[in-house]
């Protein structure tokens, strides 16, 4: 277990050159254990078995008892057979020899084989993964329970600054048309830190809007050996060895994911679209204070649409609104929504409203929604205003900032009421169900809440200078 002590980073200070960078020493103890784990040994049935399921091979021995299965395995580590239960015909069991005993697992098939959460293409892979897990958990249970206590994660934030310096140096060399010779070691160093850079906190970037964001972890199968970017330990098993953040690409053990801070820095390469993307994810990916859709649309509306009659109430052509959505998804902040392309301002207002409707979590979040509805029911105006102000503090920072910016804009719309005929109440009717949605998917609840949704938005517009 000597390898378990290699938890520190060799390089503790930021270097300006890639060749001076020394990456973390990834801990090899669990990898060594995986290599030592028993290998599967299929015990073949010598004769043909009647009613053998087509998805099982010759390791299937039909209806036999536990005692018979134990005898067939012969005390060989890693040996396995499949059998049909004597007590429950039609139910199948994997009998596996490990740790000088025979282990029996209820076996299932739904297109893939499984005994637990993991699903495998073949019985051989299932047994291989099972033996690895059993062996590592037997040999290193105490080690595994402690492997999150001294993470490397806290020490790798400097990798971002290093990567930026390396990139600038290589770019400068290229632009000056100098003949450069980048060594293989230099490439390796940059490649080695690239996965860490994906999520490193951008504390060195003064323009970064440091909104807190949780990682969006999903179970992932890694091809080839992989090490956890939180604890630096090997991620064992054949499939589903850990989880990967689908927004920033961070790879960690499932148990380590519970300890990772809420510092996800989404990678633009992973954010495939603008609409239907979580608000905080989008602003962090683009490093903006608010979703750029909101900024660009509002700028365009204020430049040429504040006096337009029925602004936000009148609908633009659905096809053109979808075109604007596709333009943002395709071109991002370079999307052209000028009067030359879309002369009807109602198309732009429609695109902005659609953006808010398409958010997976509304601007006024699901968890705060019932509290806002209750606040709207308070009869005393001053108490109601105070309650709304307190609830705004519960919104995630990116949601709060987006709502604040939108309310400032809508207040400008009401100042042009004599031309556009849109006051705070009218805008509340339009934006109530757009900015806040009930977590309950109930038509009755939606209808009952509509007047309170309208009232909340009306209050936000009329009192934006006091509330924000």
Secondary structure in CASP SS format (residue, H / E / C, confidence):
PFRMAT SS
TARGET T0000
AUTHOR 0000-0000-0000
METHOD secondary structure of the structure
MODEL  1
X C 1.00
X H 1.00
X H 1.00
X H 1.00
X H 1.00
X C 1.00
X C 1.00
X C 1.00
X C 1.00
X C 1.00
X C 1.00
X C 1.00
X C 1.00
X C 1.00
X C 1.00
X C 1.00
X C 1.00
X H 1.00
X H 1.00
X H 1.00
X C 1.00
X C 1.00
X C 1.00
X C 1.00
X C 1.00
X C 1.00
X E 1.00
X C 1.00
X H 1.00
X H 1.00
X H 1.00
X H 1.00
X H 1.00
X H 1.00
X H 1.00
X H 1.00
X C 1.00
X C 1.00
X C 1.00
X C 1.00
X E 1.00
X E 1.00
X C 1.00
X C 1.00
X C 1.00
X C 1.00
X C 1.00
X C 1.00
X C 1.00
X C 1.00
X C 1.00
X C 1.00
X C 1.00
X C 1.00
X C 1.00
X C 1.00
X C 1.00
X C 1.00
X C 1.00
X E 1.00
X E 1.00
X E 1.00
X E 1.00
X C 1.00
X C 1.00
X H 1.00
X H 1.00
X H 1.00
X H 1.00
X H 1.00
X H 1.00
X H 1.00
X H 1.00
X C 1.00
X C 1.00
X C 1.00
X C 1.00
X C 1.00
X E 1.00
X E 1.00
X E 1.00
X E 1.00
X E 1.00
X E 1.00
X C 1.00
X C 1.00
X C 1.00
X C 1.00
X C 1.00
X C 1.00
X C 1.00
X E 1.00
X E 1.00
X E 1.00
X E 1.00
X E 1.00
X E 1.00
X E 1.00
X C 1.00
X C 1.00
X E 1.00
X E 1.00
X E 1.00
X E 1.00
X E 1.00
X E 1.00
X E 1.00
X E 1.00
X E 1.00
X C 1.00
X C 1.00
X C 1.00
X E 1.00
X E 1.00
X C 1.00
X C 1.00
X C 1.00
X C 1.00
X C 1.00
X E 1.00
X C 1.00
X C 1.00
X H 1.00
X H 1.00
X H 1.00
X H 1.00
X H 1.00
X H 1.00
X H 1.00
X H 1.00
X H 1.00
X H 1.00
X H 1.00
X H 1.00
X H 1.00
X H 1.00
X H 1.00
X H 1.00
X H 1.00
X H 1.00
X H 1.00
X H 1.00
X H 1.00
X H 1.00
X H 1.00
X H 1.00
X C 1.00
X C 1.00
X C 1.00
X C 1.00
X C 1.00
X C 1.00
X H 1.00
X H 1.00
X H 1.00
X C 1.00
X C 1.00
X C 1.00
X H 1.00
X H 1.00
X H 1.00
X H 1.00
X H 1.00
X H 1.00
X H 1.00
X H 1.00
X H 1.00
X H 1.00
X H 1.00
X H 1.00
X H 1.00
X H 1.00
X H 1.00
X H 1.00
X H 1.00
X C 1.00
X C 1.00
X C 1.00
X C 1.00
X C 1.00
X C 1.00
X C 1.00
X C 1.00
X H 1.00
X H 1.00
X H 1.00
X H 1.00
X H 1.00
X H 1.00
X H 1.00
X H 1.00
X H 1.00
X H 1.00
X H 1.00
X H 1.00
X H 1.00
X H 1.00
X C 1.00
X C 1.00
X C 1.00
X C 1.00
X C 1.00
X C 1.00
X C 1.00
X C 1.00
X C 1.00
X C 1.00
X C 1.00
X C 1.00
X C 1.00
X C 1.00
X C 1.00
X E 1.00
X C 1.00
X C 1.00
X C 1.00
X E 1.00
X E 1.00
X E 1.00
X E 1.00
X C 1.00
X C 1.00
X C 1.00
X C 1.00
X C 1.00
X C 1.00
X E 1.00
X C 1.00
X C 1.00
X C 1.00
X C 1.00
X C 1.00
X E 1.00
X E 1.00
X C 1.00
X C 1.00
X C 1.00
X C 1.00
X C 1.00
X C 1.00
X C 1.00
X E 1.00
X E 1.00
X E 1.00
X E 1.00
X C 1.00
X C 1.00
X C 1.00
X C 1.00
X C 1.00
X E 1.00
X E 1.00
X C 1.00
X C 1.00
X C 1.00
X H 1.00
X H 1.00
X H 1.00
X C 1.00
X C 1.00
X C 1.00
X C 1.00
X E 1.00
X C 1.00
X C 1.00
X C 1.00
X C 1.00
X C 1.00
X C 1.00
X C 1.00
X C 1.00
X C 1.00
X C 1.00
X C 1.00
X C 1.00
X C 1.00
X C 1.00
X C 1.00
X H 1.00
X H 1.00
X H 1.00
X H 1.00
X H 1.00
X H 1.00
X H 1.00
X H 1.00
X C 1.00
X C 1.00
X C 1.00
X C 1.00
X C 1.00
X H 1.00
X H 1.00
X H 1.00
X H 1.00
X H 1.00
X H 1.00
X H 1.00
X H 1.00
X H 1.00
X H 1.00
X H 1.00
X H 1.00
X H 1.00
X C 1.00
X C 1.00
X C 1.00
X C 1.00
X C 1.00
X C 1.00
X C 1.00
X C 1.00
X C 1.00
X C 1.00
X C 1.00
X C 1.00
X C 1.00
X H 1.00
X H 1.00
X H 1.00
X H 1.00
X H 1.00
X H 1.00
X H 1.00
X H 1.00
X H 1.00
X H 1.00
X H 1.00
X H 1.00
X H 1.00
X H 1.00
X H 1.00
X H 1.00
X H 1.00
X C 1.00
X C 1.00
X C 1.00
X C 1.00
X C 1.00
X C 1.00
X C 1.00
X C 1.00
X C 1.00
X C 1.00
X H 1.00
X H 1.00
X H 1.00
X H 1.00
X H 1.00
X H 1.00
X H 1.00
X H 1.00
X H 1.00
X H 1.00
X H 1.00
X H 1.00
X H 1.00
X H 1.00
X C 1.00
X C 1.00
X C 1.00
X C 1.00
X C 1.00
X E 1.00
X C 1.00
X H 1.00
X H 1.00
X H 1.00
X H 1.00
X H 1.00
X H 1.00
X H 1.00
X H 1.00
X H 1.00
X H 1.00
X H 1.00
X C 1.00
X C 1.00
X C 1.00
X C 1.00
X H 1.00
X H 1.00
X H 1.00
X H 1.00
X H 1.00
X H 1.00
X H 1.00
X H 1.00
X H 1.00
X H 1.00
X H 1.00
X H 1.00
X C 1.00
X C 1.00
X C 1.00
X C 1.00
X H 1.00
X H 1.00
X H 1.00
X H 1.00
X H 1.00
X H 1.00
X H 1.00
X H 1.00
X H 1.00
X H 1.00
X H 1.00
X H 1.00
X H 1.00
X H 1.00
X H 1.00
X H 1.00
X H 1.00
X H 1.00
X C 1.00
X C 1.00
X H 1.00
X H 1.00
X H 1.00
X H 1.00
X C 1.00
X C 1.00
X C 1.00
X H 1.00
X H 1.00
X H 1.00
X H 1.00
X H 1.00
X H 1.00
X H 1.00
X H 1.00
X H 1.00
X H 1.00
X H 1.00
X H 1.00
X E 1.00
X C 1.00
X C 1.00
X C 1.00
X C 1.00
X C 1.00
X C 1.00
X H 1.00
X H 1.00
X H 1.00
X H 1.00
X H 1.00
X H 1.00
X H 1.00
X H 1.00
X H 1.00
X H 1.00
X H 1.00
X H 1.00
X H 1.00
X H 1.00
X H 1.00
X H 1.00
X H 1.00
X H 1.00
X H 1.00
X H 1.00
X C 1.00
X H 1.00
X H 1.00
X H 1.00
X H 1.00
X C 1.00
END
